[in-house]
């Protein structure tokens, strides 16, 4: 620590003397417009950043822009020879600014000591990791959390994830993913908040706030990263890494809002995306990174590339080699290179050749150092590296309770005819069928790289906590063939029917049959796009055979994306969407099945009837021929073999009680529009309802969707209780962006809709004679 103390003293002195280069708004550097992002900056930190920057050599600056993945057993002997030895030596030379995939307090301490005590300037490392929905203890996948529509619960989930990760040495997460997507084929739907920008923006804010708290120097908070900038969720055909081609109206009104919400919530880093947009890979896209993010939005954190994405500009066909890729990326505004090595290999040469202005490097390094100071790493670089604290916090009861609460709130009751749910407490013979019912790994979902396989509470284990009924388990046909391991592709069993007859025979003797089907946790995630989003054929066969034997079936649906299950939706009386719920999965599902928790989740993404409807989403445009003109005519926007309606609409979700909406009123005054209505619990149980308010701008200079979510609230009502609810619509809710990115409100006719899903039950109209004040 001696080197660090001397160094900090030097910074404090130089902070008052050094006059390093600062960029003013609109200053031109090369061919791009630079903006410093000086909004709400801490002057003391800025002084220290400038002072440190003045001490750095060109190579040390480039080192801060270089991120390596973990490369050797850091608690063992130093590596000898090969790429691992080179990375080790680069670390000792101060040529590494960040590392990822090094976890554990002891391990992080070792690499941080090298950076702080063996390099010339002793600059601490950022330690990054994909803390996407928990670390060792896992919350539901983000799409499932989004189904809660509960911002406090989502924020709390991020808080405990940050705490568990921070005590394990991590100070930076590559989350939240705030990409809006409308395509269930895309594997990464599980990692985001679904299809709606209003809901997605609220969730982005909640997750950023949860990860970062209100004090980044706290040993229990970590820096967040809004990813992937931008439009990654619109990959053509739902195929991961594919080309994106969207208009500016979609960018400004659908894609950008959650990113802007994350920025306004104070997110400290952004990550660019793998896709190209408008013919330019995002990593080399100056319009996205310089003009929008760092310019119009005045973002003062830093941009990190996605894994190897600078190198991928060669495959995109925009850079002929690594050197040119590095040039394009830094000019465009990519501040840190994750695992392509091109900054380290080529930036110094590019600066010396005059192809890259060193001011660009200074801007990038200033942004990176700023975040390190904000995290308190210079004051105590080892605050994330105490094994005794790690042992006390990881897996603690506090964290287990939080992820269980989140899991219960994420479950969506899709259908409940015959009122099979909730289950009776005693006297029932319940047969549980399906390999997923006993699986202790699949419920963890994908992107849970800190968790160990087999650590989830299975559905069967959760049910065994209830002793009043007779529970019989029959596994049925195996789900997967071969080993389940990342990053290998999962092999689904499609041929081995062993166990089918036993399952059907058991169903014949049951009062209720719980059938656990859907997707394995490793079927969704990065690189796991699918053209078939229905049940695998053996599962579908099992479901149909069980239903023939006993129609009292509850389908417990495990999945990481919207699935097309039209047969089940028509025939199975009760369907419970349980997603992949994480460590406490089985307990959460059992508590909902037995009614200890009344489900209140709502779908954050539309479920199609068939993959041919995809992309399908509620906030579509009307088209010029939206409705069937007359029976038998064909010249209107439709399919000839299926209707246009979804299987389950956005916002759908039932309860064990029932809610009634009535008495919608709309009042317009010069500053706002007040929407009020009455919600009543007309069922026999206490429950919660996510009430939803939508609008339509009927005629506009740029066509608007048929419906847009503009308000929601999670309301608790006792049986028989009613409540008057009020929503205020302002310019923020009533306006939209034009194709130049200008936000405005057009006076005219509007419709307002209210209900428990996007299939709303109440409707009214109002007129804005002029823009609100």
Secondary structure as GFF3:
##gff-version 3
##sequence-region A 1 773
A	DSSP	alpha_helix	2	14	.	.	.	ID=ss1
A	DSSP	beta_strand	27	29	.	.	.	ID=ss2
A	DSSP	beta_strand	32	34	.	.	.	ID=ss3
A	DSSP	alpha_helix	43	55	.	.	.	ID=ss4
A	DSSP	alpha_helix	58	64	.	.	.	ID=ss5
A	DSSP	beta_strand	66	69	.	.	.	ID=ss6
A	DSSP	alpha_helix	82	92	.	.	.	ID=ss7
A	DSSP	beta_strand	98	100	.	.	.	ID=ss8
A	DSSP	alpha_helix	105	117	.	.	.	ID=ss9
A	DSSP	beta_strand	126	129	.	.	.	ID=ss10
A	DSSP	alpha_helix	142	146	.	.	.	ID=ss11
A	DSSP	alpha_helix	151	166	.	.	.	ID=ss12
A	DSSP	beta_strand	172	173	.	.	.	ID=ss13
A	DSSP	three_ten_helix	187	191	.	.	.	ID=ss14
A	DSSP	alpha_helix	197	212	.	.	.	ID=ss15
A	DSSP	beta_strand	225	229	.	.	.	ID=ss16
A	DSSP	three_ten_helix	232	234	.	.	.	ID=ss17
A	DSSP	three_ten_helix	236	238	.	.	.	ID=ss18
A	DSSP	alpha_helix	248	250	.	.	.	ID=ss19
A	DSSP	pi_helix	251	255	.	.	.	ID=ss20
A	DSSP	alpha_helix	256	264	.	.	.	ID=ss21
A	DSSP	beta_strand	269	272	.	.	.	ID=ss22
A	DSSP	beta_strand	276	277	.	.	.	ID=ss23
A	DSSP	beta_strand	280	281	.	.	.	ID=ss24
A	DSSP	three_ten_helix	282	284	.	.	.	ID=ss25
A	DSSP	alpha_helix	286	286	.	.	.	ID=ss26
A	DSSP	pi_helix	287	296	.	.	.	ID=ss27
A	DSSP	beta_strand	302	304	.	.	.	ID=ss28
A	DSSP	alpha_helix	312	316	.	.	.	ID=ss29
A	DSSP	alpha_helix	322	332	.	.	.	ID=ss30
A	DSSP	beta_strand	337	338	.	.	.	ID=ss31
A	DSSP	alpha_helix	342	352	.	.	.	ID=ss32
A	DSSP	alpha_helix	358	374	.	.	.	ID=ss33
A	DSSP	alpha_helix	387	393	.	.	.	ID=ss34
A	DSSP	alpha_helix	397	410	.	.	.	ID=ss35
A	DSSP	beta_strand	412	416	.	.	.	ID=ss36
A	DSSP	three_ten_helix	417	419	.	.	.	ID=ss37
A	DSSP	beta_strand	429	433	.	.	.	ID=ss38
A	DSSP	three_ten_helix	435	437	.	.	.	ID=ss39
A	DSSP	three_ten_helix	442	444	.	.	.	ID=ss40
A	DSSP	alpha_helix	459	463	.	.	.	ID=ss41
A	DSSP	beta_strand	470	474	.	.	.	ID=ss42
A	DSSP	beta_strand	480	481	.	.	.	ID=ss43
A	DSSP	beta_strand	491	492	.	.	.	ID=ss44
A	DSSP	alpha_helix	500	508	.	.	.	ID=ss45
A	DSSP	beta_strand	512	518	.	.	.	ID=ss46
A	DSSP	alpha_helix	537	549	.	.	.	ID=ss47
A	DSSP	beta_strand	553	558	.	.	.	ID=ss48
A	DSSP	alpha_helix	566	571	.	.	.	ID=ss49
A	DSSP	beta_strand	574	577	.	.	.	ID=ss50
A	DSSP	alpha_helix	585	593	.	.	.	ID=ss51
A	DSSP	three_ten_helix	611	613	.	.	.	ID=ss52
A	DSSP	beta_strand	659	669	.	.	.	ID=ss53
A	DSSP	beta_strand	672	681	.	.	.	ID=ss54
A	DSSP	beta_strand	687	697	.	.	.	ID=ss55
A	DSSP	beta_strand	708	717	.	.	.	ID=ss56
A	DSSP	beta_strand	722	729	.	.	.	ID=ss57
A	DSSP	alpha_helix	731	734	.	.	.	ID=ss58
A	DSSP	beta_strand	736	737	.	.	.	ID=ss59
A	DSSP	beta_strand	743	744	.	.	.	ID=ss60
A	DSSP	beta_strand	748	755	.	.	.	ID=ss61
A	DSSP	beta_strand	762	768	.	.	.	ID=ss62
###
